[in-house]
Amino acid sequence: MSRHILIITPLLFLTVYACKGEAERAKEQMIEHTISEMRIEADTVLKGEPYEYNKTSATETDNKKGDSIIGIWEVKNQYYMAIYEIVKYKNQYFGKIHYYNDGKDEYKGKNSKEDYFLEDVSYVNGKYTIGRMHMPDGSNYQVKLSLKKDELHILMTVDGHPYKEIWKRKKYKSHETE
């Protein structure tokens, strides 16, 4: 399956739905199947169950180090607050929206393909590759991710100016009794 088939943007989905014919229906089915597999994998990872990753393009050590970004992340800044999730599928990392609120618009994830906004991120030679982030208005930006303890630093250029954002890993309280 071509890496390009994994591109998950609202524009692509609108294009696929607008087109008619066997080739377009086949693409749509492949995308649906890929999203379904990603949901299964993300649920497995979040439950802490073992999952066998496809290790065709990275070493086992790189996979373990790169997987450190998998999880739930919170963002709170002067522009908005959000909860995102990073999942992995076939050595690629994807970002999914769970919640977003900028004071004007509020969005609660529907666990659907439209929730995925970050793509094309891999972990190669000790670094995350430059990925692509899709915005609701149809624009997209190249993003660079770097992990520093429980903070994911996101660097992108918006309107010709560098913009840095810090996502903090969501911590869960233990419900064990003492």
C-alpha positions in Angstrom: 0.0 0.0 0.0 1.5 3.3 -1.0 2.4 5.7 1.8 0.4 8.4 -0.1 -2.8 6.4 0.4 -2.4 7.1 4.2 -2.8 10.9 3.6 -5.8 11.8 5.8 -7.2 15.2 5.1 -10.7 16.6 4.9 -9.8 17.8 1.4 -8.9 14.2 0.3 -12.1 12.8 1.7 -14.2 15.5 0.0 -12.5 14.7 -3.3 -13.0 10.9 -2.8 -16.7 11.4 -2.0 -17.2 13.8 -4.9 -15.6 11.4 -7.5 -17.5 8.5 -9.0 -16.2 5.3 -10.4 -14.5 2.1 -9.3 -11.1 3.5 -8.7 -12.4 6.2 -6.3 -14.6 3.7 -4.4 -11.6 1.4 -4.0 -9.5 4.3 -2.6 -12.3 5.2 -0.2 -12.5 1.6 1.0 -8.7 1.4 1.5 -8.7 4.6 3.5 -11.6 3.4 5.7 -9.7 0.1 6.3 -6.6 2.0 7.2 -8.5 4.2 9.7 -10.1 1.2 11.2 -6.7 -0.5 11.7 -5.3 2.7 13.3 -8.2 2.8 15.8 -7.6 -0.8 16.8 -3.9 -0.2 17.2 -4.4 3.1 19.2 -6.9 1.4 21.5 -4.5 -1.5 22.1 -1.6 0.8 22.9 -3.7 3.0 25.3 -4.8 -0.2 27.2 -1.2 -1.2 27.6 -1.6 -4.4 25.7 1.3 -5.6 23.5 1.1 -4.8 19.9 3.3 -6.1 17.1 4.5 -3.1 14.9 5.6 -3.4 11.3 9.4 -2.8 11.6 10.3 -2.6 7.9 12.1 0.8 7.8 13.4 1.5 11.3 15.5 -0.4 13.8 13.9 -1.9 16.9 15.7 0.7 19.1 14.4 3.5 17.0 10.9 2.2 17.3 11.1 2.1 21.1 12.5 5.6 21.3 10.2 7.0 18.7 7.1 5.5 20.4 7.7 7.8 23.3 5.4 10.3 21.7 2.4 7.9 21.6 -0.2 9.0 24.1 -2.6 11.8 25.1 -1.4 15.4 25.0 -2.9 18.7 26.4 -2.4 22.1 25.0 -3.2 25.3 26.8 -2.0 28.7 25.5 -3.3 32.2 24.8 -5.0 31.0 21.6 -6.8 27.8 22.5 -6.9 24.6 24.6 -7.0 21.1 23.2 -6.5 17.5 23.9 -4.7 15.5 21.2 -3.6 11.9 20.8 -0.6 10.6 19.0 -1.0 7.1 17.5 1.3 4.9 15.3 0.5 3.0 12.2 3.1 1.2 10.1 6.1 3.3 11.5 4.2 6.6 10.9 2.8 8.8 13.7 -0.5 10.5 13.4 -2.3 13.1 15.5 -5.9 12.9 16.4 -8.2 15.6 18.0 -10.1 14.7 21.1 -11.1 18.2 22.1 -10.5 21.8 20.9 -11.8 25.1 22.1 -10.5 28.6 21.0 -13.2 30.6 22.7 -15.2 30.9 19.5 -15.3 27.3 18.3 -15.5 24.1 20.3 -15.0 20.7 18.8 -15.3 17.3 20.5 -13.7 14.4 18.6 -16.1 11.9 17.1 -13.6 9.1 16.7 -13.8 9.5 13.0 -11.4 10.0 10.1 -12.0 13.7 10.2 -10.3 13.9 13.7 -6.8 13.1 12.2 -4.9 16.3 11.6 -1.2 15.3 11.8 0.6 13.0 9.4 3.9 12.0 7.8 5.9 11.9 11.0 8.5 9.1 11.4 11.4 8.4 13.7 14.7 8.0 11.8 18.2 8.2 13.1 17.2 9.5 16.5 14.9 12.3 15.3 11.3 12.8 14.2 10.9 13.7 10.5 9.1 16.8 9.5 5.4 16.1 9.3 2.4 17.9 8.1 -0.4 19.5 10.2 -3.8 20.2 8.6 -5.9 23.1 9.8 -9.7 23.3 9.7 -9.6 26.1 7.1 -7.9 23.7 4.6 -4.3 25.1 5.0 -1.5 22.9 6.2 1.9 23.5 7.7 5.1 21.6 8.0 5.9 20.7 11.6 8.9 19.6 13.5 8.4 17.6 16.7 10.9 17.1 19.5 10.3 15.3 22.8 11.7 16.7 26.0 10.6 14.5 29.0 6.8 14.9 29.2 6.7 17.9 26.8 6.2 17.6 23.0 7.6 20.7 21.3 5.9 21.6 18.0 7.6 24.0 15.7 6.0 25.4 12.5 5.9 28.5 10.4 2.6 30.3 10.3 2.2 33.3 8.0 6.0 33.4 7.5 6.8 33.5 11.2 8.1 30.7 13.4 5.5 29.4 15.9 6.3 27.1 18.8 3.8 25.2 20.8 4.3 22.9 23.8 2.0 20.0 24.4 2.1 18.4 27.8 1.6 14.7 28.4 -1.7 14.0 30.1 -1.1 12.3 33.4 -3.6 9.9 34.9 -4.2 9.5 38.6 -4.0 6.0 39.9 -7.2 4.6 41.3 -5.5 2.0 43.4 -6.3 1.9 47.1 -3.5 2.3 49.6 
